[in-house]
Amino acid sequence: MLVCLLRIEWTTTSKSNSDIRSRSSLNCSQYTDDDEILVSFPFHVDMNPFTRVLTKTNGLMNDEGHIYHLNIINQKFFPLTIFCLKHLQQLYIRNMSFRNTNHRLPSEIDRLASTLISLSIYNSQLTHLSEQISRLKHLQSLELVNTNLMELPYSIGNLSSLTFLYLANNQLSSLPDTIKNLSVLSQIVLKNNLYLRSIQSLNGLPNLKGLQIDNCPIEQLPMNLPYLTDFQMSKSNLSHLIGIRTLGYKTKNNKYFYFNNNHIQSIPPQIKYVNNLYFLNLNDNHLITLPLDIFNITTLHYLYIQNNHFRDYELKKIVAKFTVTHPYMTLYYTKSNS
């Protein structure tokens, strides 16, 4: 019994030491300035190019010799020494395999905690983020697009400065509840996450103004987003708009809502409570009628109801009614093909 306990303790200690060595393997003290760090990269970086070519790796350096912007393009190897750049504010990565980091964002990202304000990774293989990303207290913009990202760490809720979150074309299946802690987050893009079935974790975000979640199999609207003005939720699995009155109720700014290409069968009377509804796209749904309440929304200037299931006489009545109540409104309508 004693031997077994000792063996378990040694294994645990060994693993802990291995983790510590892994975290401390990056030795930035050997570099005296940013130029030496650049030399350590396995690829060339054009600094302060007269013309910035979108297909070539480049960067920007200030008069003090500090690199504050990096745009890394078409590289296979991610050099950890990037995290030794003490003044880096913007890091953009395109077409990188991240093979040497096991398709994960390295935990050493926290070395940029005091400077990084924008992180953008496109068309790369990055399936997971490190929990250490939560230490980027100044990060305002996070873009991970077409990276096969599978999940967000729970610690993402600690990004207290984050205002823009762009996660399109990934493999997300859920969102952590901690995302609602992002109190200054104003824009989210989640389109083309084909396994994402719920966005209820976003409920209650206090300052969210724009939300784009097209082409996701989501069945319910988010709730209680008081400042939402731009909402795109087309090509989803919506069958109703229950809860729509809880969107944008604290702002008088015009609302632009896109619900086209869903399975919506009816519009709730509560739609009349949407504050300053200006644009509403209901094309390609299963509507057979509209509630009387929609004719009382005097702020509505654009309405799309093409390719629904209205009968001819019902559609004629709707058009005639809007001609009287909304002579200023642009109405798009056609008979459904079905």
C-alpha positions in Angstrom: 0.0 0.0 0.0 2.8 2.4 0.9 4.6 1.7 -2.5 1.4 2.5 -4.4 1.0 5.8 -2.6 4.5 6.8 -3.2 4.2 5.9 -6.9 1.0 8.0 -7.2 2.7 11.0 -5.4 5.7 10.8 -7.7 3.6 10.7 -10.8 1.6 13.7 -9.7 4.7 15.6 -8.8 6.4 14.6 -12.0 3.4 15.9 -14.1 3.4 19.1 -12.1 7.1 19.7 -12.7 6.6 18.9 -16.4 3.9 21.6 -16.6 6.1 24.1 -14.9 8.9 23.4 -17.3 6.6 23.7 -20.2 5.3 27.1 -19.0 8.8 28.4 -18.3 10.4 27.1 -21.5 10.1 30.5 -23.1 13.1 32.5 -22.0 12.7 36.1 -23.1 15.6 37.4 -21.1 18.0 36.3 -23.8 16.8 39.0 -26.1 17.9 42.6 -25.6 15.5 44.2 -28.1 12.7 43.5 -30.6 15.1 43.2 -33.4 16.7 40.2 -31.8 13.3 38.7 -31.2 12.5 39.1 -34.9 15.6 37.2 -35.9 14.4 34.3 -33.8 11.4 33.8 -36.1 11.6 31.0 -38.7 10.3 33.4 -41.3 11.0 36.9 -42.6 9.0 39.9 -41.5 8.8 43.1 -43.6 8.9 46.0 -41.1 7.2 49.3 -41.8 6.7 48.4 -45.5 6.0 51.3 -47.9 3.2 49.2 -49.4 1.6 46.5 -47.2 1.0 43.4 -49.3 -1.9 41.3 -47.9 -0.1 38.0 -48.8 3.2 38.8 -47.1 4.1 38.8 -43.4 4.8 42.3 -42.1 4.9 44.4 -39.0 5.0 48.0 -37.7 7.7 49.4 -35.4 7.7 52.8 -33.7 10.6 55.2 -33.3 11.7 53.6 -30.1 12.2 50.3 -31.9 9.2 48.6 -30.4 7.0 46.4 -32.5 3.4 47.1 -31.9 1.7 45.4 -34.9 2.3 42.0 -36.5 0.5 40.5 -39.5 1.6 36.9 -40.0 0.5 35.3 -43.2 0.9 31.9 -44.8 3.3 30.5 -42.2 3.4 26.9 -40.8 5.2 27.4 -37.6 4.1 29.6 -34.7 7.1 31.1 -32.9 6.5 31.4 -29.1 9.0 34.2 -29.1 6.2 36.4 -30.4 5.1 36.6 -26.8 8.4 38.3 -25.9 7.4 41.4 -27.7 6.5 43.6 -24.7 4.8 46.4 -26.7 2.7 44.3 -29.1 -0.8 45.7 -29.4 -2.2 44.0 -32.5 -1.6 40.5 -33.6 -3.1 39.3 -36.9 -2.6 35.7 -38.2 -3.8 34.3 -41.5 -3.4 30.8 -42.9 -1.3 29.2 -40.1 -1.4 25.5 -39.1 -0.5 25.9 -35.4 0.8 22.3 -35.7 3.7 23.0 -33.3 1.3 24.1 -30.6 -1.1 21.1 -31.1 -3.7 23.5 -32.7 -4.1 25.4 -29.5 -3.4 29.0 -28.6 -0.3 28.8 -26.3 -0.7 29.6 -22.7 2.2 32.0 -23.0 -0.3 34.5 -24.6 -0.7 35.9 -21.1 2.8 37.5 -21.5 1.0 40.1 -23.7 -1.6 40.9 -20.9 -0.4 44.5 -20.5 -0.4 45.5 -24.1 -2.5 43.4 -26.5 -5.8 45.1 -27.6 -6.6 43.1 -30.8 -6.1 39.4 -31.6 -7.3 38.2 -35.1 -6.8 34.7 -36.4 -8.3 33.7 -39.8 -8.3 30.5 -41.9 -6.0 28.6 -39.5 -6.2 25.4 -37.5 -6.8 26.6 -33.9 -9.3 24.3 -32.2 -8.9 25.5 -28.6 -8.0 28.6 -26.6 -5.9 28.6 -23.5 -7.5 29.5 -20.2 -4.7 32.1 -19.9 -6.4 34.3 -22.5 -8.5 35.6 -19.7 -5.5 37.6 -18.5 -5.6 39.9 -21.5 -7.3 42.6 -19.5 -6.9 45.2 -22.3 -8.1 43.0 -25.2 -10.9 44.8 -27.0 -11.3 42.7 -30.2 -11.1 39.0 -30.6 -11.6 37.4 -34.0 -11.3 33.7 -34.7 -12.7 33.0 -38.1 -12.7 29.7 -39.9 -10.3 28.1 -37.4 -12.3 25.0 -36.5 -12.6 26.4 -33.0 -14.6 23.8 -30.9 -15.1 25.6 -27.6 -14.5 28.7 -25.7 -12.8 28.6 -22.2 -14.9 29.5 -19.2 -12.3 32.1 -18.4 -13.4 34.2 -21.4 -15.8 35.9 -19.1 -12.8 37.7 -17.5 -12.0 39.7 -20.7 -13.3 42.9 -19.1 -12.4 45.2 -22.0 -13.8 43.1 -24.8 -16.2 45.0 -27.1 -16.0 42.9 -30.3 -16.2 39.1 -30.6 -16.1 37.5 -34.1 -16.3 33.7 -34.2 -17.7 32.9 -37.6 -17.3 29.6 -39.5 -16.2 27.4 -36.6 -17.3 24.2 -34.8 -18.8 25.7 -31.7 -21.6 23.6 -30.1 -22.3 25.8 -27.1 -21.2 29.0 -25.3 -20.0 29.2 -21.7 -22.4 30.9 -19.2 -19.5 33.2 -18.2 -19.8 35.1 -21.5 -22.6 37.1 -20.0 -20.0 38.7 -17.7 -18.6 40.7 -20.7 -20.3 43.9 -19.6 -18.9 46.1 -22.4 -19.3 43.6 -25.3 -21.2 45.4 -28.0 -20.8 43.2 -31.2 -20.9 39.4 -31.6 -20.7 37.4 -34.8 -21.4 33.7 -34.6 -22.6 32.9 -38.1 -21.9 29.5 -39.7 -21.4 27.5 -36.6 -23.3 24.5 -37.7 -23.4 22.7 -34.3 -24.5 25.7 -32.2 -28.0 25.1 -31.1 -28.5 27.6 -28.3 -27.4 31.2 -27.5 -29.2 31.5 -24.2 -25.8 32.1 -22.5 -26.0 35.6 -24.1 -29.2 36.5 -22.2 -28.8 39.6 -20.2 -25.7 41.0 -21.9 -26.1 44.7 -20.9 -24.5 46.5 -23.8 -24.9 44.2 -26.8 -25.9 46.2 -29.8 -25.2 43.9 -32.8 -25.7 40.1 -33.0 -25.2 38.0 -36.1 -25.9 34.3 -35.9 -27.0 33.4 -39.4 -26.9 29.7 -40.5 -26.9 28.1 -37.1 -29.5 25.5 -36.0 -30.9 27.7 -33.2 -34.5 27.4 -32.2 -35.0 30.3 -29.7 -34.4 34.0 -29.7 -32.0 35.3 -27.0 -33.7 37.3 -24.2 -33.2 40.5 -22.4 -30.7 42.3 -24.6 -31.8 45.9 -23.8 -29.6 47.7 -26.3 -29.8 45.4 -29.3 -30.4 47.2 -32.5 -28.9 45.1 -35.3 -30.0 41.4 -35.2 -29.3 38.9 -38.0 -30.7 35.4 -37.5 -31.4 34.1 -40.9 -31.1 30.4 -42.0 -31.8 29.1 -38.5 -34.4 26.9 -37.0 -36.7 29.5 -35.6 -40.4 28.6 -35.5 -41.6 31.5 -33.4 -40.4 35.0 -32.2 -41.4 34.6 -28.5 -39.4 37.0 -26.5 -38.9 39.6 -29.2 -40.2 42.4 -27.0 -37.2 41.9 -24.7 -34.8 43.0 -27.4 -33.6 46.6 -27.6 -36.2 47.9 -25.2 -33.9 50.4 -23.5 -32.8 52.3 -26.7 -34.8 54.4 -29.1 -32.4 53.7 -32.0 -33.9 52.1 -35.0 -34.0 48.3 -35.0 -33.0 46.2 -37.9 -34.1 42.6 -37.5 -33.4 39.8 -40.1 -35.4 36.5 -39.6 -35.5 35.3 -43.2 -35.1 31.7 -44.1 -36.5 30.2 -40.9 -39.6 28.2 -40.1 -41.6 30.9 -38.4 -45.3 30.1 -38.5 -46.7 33.2 -36.7 -45.7 36.6 -35.4 -46.6 37.3 -31.7 -48.7 40.4 -31.0 -45.9 41.5 -28.6 -44.0 42.6 -31.7 -45.7 46.0 -31.3 -43.6 46.6 -28.1 -40.3 46.5 -30.0 -39.0 50.0 -29.5 -38.6 51.7 -32.9 -38.7 48.7 -35.2 -37.6 50.1 -38.5 -36.6 47.1 -40.7 -38.0 43.6 -40.5 -37.1 40.7 -42.8 -39.5 37.7 -42.7 -38.8 36.3 -46.2 -38.9 32.6 -46.7 -40.8 31.5 -43.7 -44.2 29.7 -43.1 -46.4 32.6 -42.4 -50.1 32.4 -43.4 -51.1 35.8 -41.8 -49.9 38.7 -39.8 -51.1 40.0 -36.4 -53.2 43.1 -36.4 -50.7 44.6 -34.0 -48.1 44.9 -36.7 -50.2 47.6 -38.4 -49.8 49.8 -35.3 -46.0 49.9 -35.5 -45.6 53.4 -37.0 -41.8 53.3 -37.1 -41.7 50.3 -39.5 -40.3 51.5 -42.9 -39.1 48.2 -44.5 -41.0 44.9 -44.3 -40.1 41.8 -46.3 -42.7 39.0 -46.4 -41.7 37.3 -49.7 -42.0 33.5 -50.2 -44.3 32.7 -47.3 -47.6 30.7 -47.2 -50.1 33.5 -47.6 -53.2 32.8 -49.6 -53.9 35.2 -52.4 -56.8 36.9 -50.7 -54.9 37.2 -47.4 -51.9 38.8 -49.1 -54.1 41.3 -50.9 -55.7 42.3 -47.6 -52.3 42.8 -46.0 -51.0 44.9 -48.9 -54.2 47.0 -48.9 -54.0 47.5 -45.1 -50.4 48.6 -45.2 -51.2 51.0 -48.0 -53.5 52.9 -45.7 -51.5 52.6 -42.4 -48.0 52.8 -43.8 -48.0 54.8 -47.1 -44.3 55.6 -46.5 -43.3 52.0 -46.0 -41.5 49.8 -48.6 -43.2 46.4 -48.6 -41.7 43.4 -50.4 -44.1 40.6 -51.1 -44.7 37.7 -53.4 -46.8 34.6 -53.4 -45.1 31.5 -51.9 -44.0 28.9 -54.4 -45.5 26.1 -52.2 
